[in-house]
């Protein structure tokens, strides 16, 4: 299948369009809300809460005998929220730290969910419920009603986010200051964590319990490389997440037996890799280039100073000095040749004979001012 066919199916094929819309909504919501988890150093929260949601899904089915996505998502939301409250209570009332509390919630809730799932699968009317799909996700089974339910939950999350934007921003960066201003920090913390749980619930059917934490963290981590502003980070996180969702859907439809959920996560990971390498402020490639430029600048200044010292010590000001002498004087002999070329390009030094270098008048002035700054 060529690119033209893929793009055509993206807009006109019901299954592919539905899956792409669902994956895009998932990426948009999880990428935006996941920014708060990354900034608050709660990246493991997504892993714990996604696993904690499993018993809620099963219990919701057992109580209603319905596999409507809204009902199952509501059960997952309640279970994830209870897991959040349990974790916060453990941290507040005991000496157990956040990471240990997250591990406790993950193991206890997920183990309980697996036990319930095993029991439920033996029931006659549960064989077609598809509850096991929530473990690893099955995006290809998304229906239009599922997408509408995901959109409704996502819209609710964004409305709450906008309504409490100032408060969430404050507790994310300085909760102590927020408390001193009279804000109910614990209530706001629970509300923000509930939004993260809501984002997790949206993606359970698409990428599953196991991979959902990656969708919460990866787009936000990629966005963090590009900006220092919260609003821009949330916007970029949502865009990166939506891009990963749609591109993963397109790639999975290009060949048989390619699971959509894992490919969405791989696309998100690829965006993180590109951001780590090429983001202007924090990208490793630009960081390396800046370090090389800085080293070259320092080397050029050192060689300029050494040339000035040699010129001051020699009675003939027009006498050239070899690069071998400059290498002997330099702390970084390997960089002398490139430093001399840099000085020549700037007009501060010139090669008057093969391997004989002298300062120009501009170079002499620059070297003297440089030495004055040092002294």
N, C-alpha and C positions, 0 to 999 in steps of 0.2 A: 504494500500500500504506500503510495507516494504522498508527499506533503500536501498536495492539492486535495487529494481524497480525504486526508485526515482533517484538514481545515473545513472541508465541506460537511463531513460527518459531525464535526464539532457543533455546527449550527443547525443541521437539518436531521441528523440521526437522533431519535428519541433517547435511546439508551445512553449514548455517549454524551449528549447534551445534558441529560439529567445528572449523570455522574460528575461531569465537569463542573456543573453549577454547585452540586453538593460539596465537591472537593474545594472549589473556590471559596465558598462560604466558610467552610471549615478553616481553611488557611487564613482567610481575612480575620476571623474572630480570634482564633488561637494566636496568630502572629501579633495582633494588636494587644490583646490582654496579657499574652506571655511576656511582653516588655516589662510589666510590673514584677513578674516572678524573677526575671533576670536581674533587674535593678535591685531588688530586695534580697538577692542571693537565696531565692527559694526555688531554684531550678528543679530540685528533686521533688518539689510539691506536686508537680504534674504527674510524675511516676506513681507517687503514693495515692493520689486522689483518683487516678484512672483505674488503678487496681481496686481501690475501695468502692468504686461505683458498681462493680460486678454483682455483689449480693443484692443491691437495690434493684437491678434489672430483673433478677430472678424472682425476688419477692414480689415485685410489681406484677409479673406474669402469674405467679401463684395466686395472688389475691384477686386478679381481674380476669384471668384466663384470656387475656387479650394481648396481641402482639402489635398493637398500634404504636408507632414510634413515639408519639407524644406521651403515652402512658409509661413506656419503658424508659424514656429519657427523664421523666419526672421521678421515677424510682431511682435511677442512677444519680440524679441531682440530690435527692434526699440522702442517699447513702454517702455520697461524697461530702455533703455538707456535715453530716454526722461525724464522718471521719475527720473532717477539719476541726470541728469542735472538740473531738476526743484528743486530737494531737495538741491543740492549744491548751487544753486543760491539763494534759500530762506535763507539758513544759512549765506551766504556771505553778502547779501544785507539787511537783517533784523536782529532783535534781537532774532529771533526764534532759539532755539537750535536744535541739531541733532535729538533727540528723537521726538520732536514735529514735525519737518519737515518730518521725516519718517512716523509718524502717518497721517500727512496731505496727503502725496503722496499715502499712502495705501488706505485711505478712498475715496479720490477723484477719483483716477484711477480705483479702484475696483468698486465703485459705477457706474462710467461711463461704465465700461465693462459689468456689469450686465444689465444695461439698454440696451446696444447694443445687448447683448446676447438674452434678452427677445424679442427684436424686430426681430432679425435674425431668431429665432426659428419659427416665424410665416410665414416666406417666404417658398414657395413651394419647392424650391430646397435646403433648408437648413436642412430639417428634417433628412437627412442621413449624414449630415456633421460631426455629433458627436462632436460639439464644447463644449457641456456641459461636456464632459469627461475630459476637461482640468480643471474643478473645483476640482474634487476629484481624477482624474487620473483613468486610466483603463489599467493597464500594460498587461492584457491578450489580448488586441487588437493589441499589437505591431506586426508589420510585419518586414520582412527582410529589406525593404527599410527604415523603420523608424530607425532601428538599425544602418544602414549605415549612415543615416543623422546625428544621434546622435554622431557616431564615427567621422564624418567629423568635426562637430562643436567642439567636444572635442579635436581633434588633432590640430585644429586651436588655441584653447585656450592654449594648452601646448606649441605650437611653440612660441606664443607671450610671454608666461611666461618665457621660456628659453632665448628668445632674450633680455628681459628686467629684467633678474633675479637680477642683481646687483642693479638696480635702484629701483625695487619693494622692495627688502630687505631693502634698505636704508630708503625709505619713510615710511616703516612700523614701523621702530624702532626709527628713528630720522629725521622727515621731516624738522625740522629747520636747521639741519646740512646739509641736502641735498640741501636746498635752498641756504645756504651760499656757497656751492660749485658750484652753477650756474645751478643746475638741474631744469627743468620746473616742479616743484612739482605739480601744479594744473593739468597740462596735464597728468602727470603720475598717479595722483590720479584718474582722469576720466578714463584713460585706464585700471587701475587695477579694478575699479568698474565695467567697461564694461565686463571684464572677469568674474566677479562674476555674472553679469546678464546673460552672456552666459552659465555659469554653471546651473543657474536656468532654463533657457529656455530648456536646454537638458532634464530636468527631469519633465517638466510640464505634458507630456502625460502619464508618468509612475506613479507619485505619486500625481500630481495635484497641483493647486495653493495653496490649504490650507496647505498641508503637506510639501511642497518643502523646506521651511525654515529649517525644522528639518534635512533634508539631507545635508544642507549646514553647519550646526553648529555641529550636533552630532558627526560625525566621527572626525572632527577637534578638538572638545573638548576632545574626548577620546585620541587622539594622543598627545595632550598637556600634559596629565598626565604622559607620558612615556619618554619625552625627553625635553631638553632645546635648541635644535638646530633646526633651521628653516628647513633645508633640510630634516632631519629625520622626523620632524613633518609632512611635506607635504607628504612624502612617506608613513608614517604610516596612515595619514588621508585618502589617496587614497586607501590603502589596507583595512582599516576598512570599508570604504564606499562600496568598491567592495564586501567585505565579507557580509555586511549587505544586499546588493542587491541580491546576489546569494542565501544566506540562506533564505531570505524572500520569494523568488520565490519557493524554494524547499518546504518550510513549507506550503505555500498557495496551492501548488499542491497536498499535502498529503490528503486533505479533501475537500469536496464540500463547496461552499459558503464562502470561505475565500479570502478576498480581498488582492491582492498582495501589493498594495501601502502601506496601513496601516501596514501590516506585515513587510515590509522593514523598515519602520520607527521604529517599535517596536524592530526589531533586532538591529538597530543602537543604540537605547536607551539602550538595554541590554549590548552592547559593552561599552557604556559610563559608565554604572553601574559597570561592571567588572573592568574597568580602574580606576574608582574612588576608588574602594575597594582595588585592588591588584597591581596597578602600583608601581614599586619599590621605586621611589623617593617621590611620592605624595599620594600613596594609603593610605586610612584610616586605613586599617588593619596593614600595616607595620608601619605607623605613631604611632598607638596605641602600637604596640610591642616595638618600639624604645623608646616611652615615659615610658613604664613600665620598660624597661631595664635601662633607665637613672635614674628613681626613685629608682630602686633596687641598682644601683651603688652608688648613693648619700646616701641611707640609710646604705649600707654596710660601706662606709667611715665614716659616723657619728658614727655608733656603734663601729668601730675600734678605733676612737678617744676617745670615752667614756671609752672603756676598758683600753686604755692607761692612761687616767686620773685616773681611779680607781686604777690601778696598781701602779701609782706613789704615791698615797695617802696612800696605805697600806704598812706596814713594811714588811709583808711577800709577796715576789714577786710571790710565787707559790699559793697564795690564790685565789680561784675561786670566781667569782661574778655572782650572779643570774640574769636571764633574767628580773625578776621583777624590779630589781634596774635599769637595762639598759632601761627598758620601762619608768621608772620614769624620767630618764634623757633625753629621746628622744623626739623630737618634733612630731614624727610619731610612737607612740607606737605599732601600729598594724603591722608595718614592721620589728620589731626587730627580731622576730623568723626567718623569711626568710633571714634577713641580717646575722644572726649568722650562718645559714647553708651555705650561700655564702662564708663567711669568712673561715669556716671549709673546704670547697671544695678548696679554694685557698691556704690552709695551713697557714693562718694568725692567726687562733684561734682554740682552741680545747676544748672539753667538758671533763674535768678531772673527774667529778662526775656528777650525775644527776642534770641538770640545774645549773651547776657550770662551768663558762667559764673563760679561761685565754688566754693571748696572747702567741703565739709561738715566737721564736727568729726572724723569718722572719716577723711576724706581728708587733713585737716591732719596727723593723727597718723601716717598711713601715709606721707605725703610726708616728714615729719621723720625717721622711722626709715629711710626709703629714702636720704635724703641723708646720714645718719649712716653707713650701710653703705658708701656710696661713699667717704666721707672716711676 
